[in-house]
Amino acid sequence: MTERFTLGEFQDEHARGNAKCPDCWMSYPKPHAGCTGLMHAEFGDENCDGDYWLYTKCDVCGKNEYDE
C-alpha cells in the first residue's frame, strides 16, 4: 500500500513517492533539487489579478519549495 501524507489548508492526501500523484496541482510532483524526494503541490489561493500561490511539500524531507 502506498504511504500517504497531507498537504494544504484542507489537508488533502498525497501519495509519497508517486511521480504521477493524482492529487497534485498541474505539473507536480517535480523532483526536489534539495534531496531525492518529489515536491508535491496543491492550490493555495489567488488574488484579483489572477496570480496564485501553491502549498508545496517534499515527500522525503518535508521542506516547502519556497523555503529553499
C-alpha positions as CSV (number, residue, x, y, z in Angstrom):
1,M,0.0,0.0,0.0
2,T,1.3,3.5,-0.9
3,E,2.1,5.7,2.1
4,R,0.2,9.0,2.1
5,F,0.8,12.4,3.6
6,T,-1.3,15.5,4.0
7,L,-0.7,18.9,2.4
8,G,-2.5,22.2,2.2
9,E,-5.2,24.1,4.1
10,F,-7.7,21.2,3.8
11,Q,-5.1,18.5,4.5
12,D,-5.6,16.6,1.3
13,E,-3.7,13.3,1.0
14,H,-0.9,12.8,-1.5
15,A,1.0,9.6,-2.4
16,R,4.5,9.5,-1.2
17,G,7.0,8.5,-3.9
18,N,4.4,8.6,-6.7
19,A,5.7,10.6,-9.6
20,K,2.1,10.7,-11.0
21,C,0.3,11.6,-7.8
22,P,-3.3,12.3,-8.9
23,D,-3.8,14.7,-6.1
24,C,-1.1,17.2,-7.2
25,W,-1.6,20.5,-8.9
26,M,-0.9,20.7,-12.6
27,S,2.7,19.8,-13.4
28,Y,3.5,18.4,-10.0
29,P,5.0,16.4,-8.4
30,K,8.5,17.5,-9.5
31,P,11.9,16.2,-8.5
32,H,13.1,18.1,-5.4
33,A,16.5,19.6,-6.1
34,G,17.4,19.6,-2.4
35,C,17.1,15.9,-1.9
36,T,15.9,12.7,-3.6
37,G,12.2,13.3,-3.0
38,L,9.3,14.7,-5.0
39,M,7.9,18.1,-4.5
40,H,4.1,17.8,-4.3
41,A,1.8,20.9,-4.7
42,E,-1.8,21.9,-4.1
43,F,-3.6,25.1,-5.0
44,G,-3.5,27.7,-2.2
45,D,-5.3,30.9,-3.3
46,E,-5.3,33.7,-5.9
47,N,-5.6,37.4,-5.9
48,C,-7.8,39.7,-8.0
49,D,-5.1,39.9,-10.7
50,G,-5.3,36.1,-11.2
51,D,-1.9,35.5,-9.6
52,Y,-1.9,32.3,-7.5
53,W,0.2,30.5,-5.0
54,L,0.6,26.9,-4.0
55,Y,1.1,24.8,-0.9
56,T,4.2,22.7,-1.6
57,K,5.9,19.9,0.4
58,C,8.7,17.4,-0.4
59,D,7.6,13.8,0.3
60,V,11.0,12.9,1.7
61,C,12.5,15.8,3.6
62,G,9.2,17.8,4.2
63,K,10.6,21.1,3.0
64,N,8.5,23.7,1.2
65,E,9.6,24.6,-2.3
66,Y,9.6,28.3,-1.4
67,D,11.9,27.9,1.6
68,E,14.8,26.6,-0.4
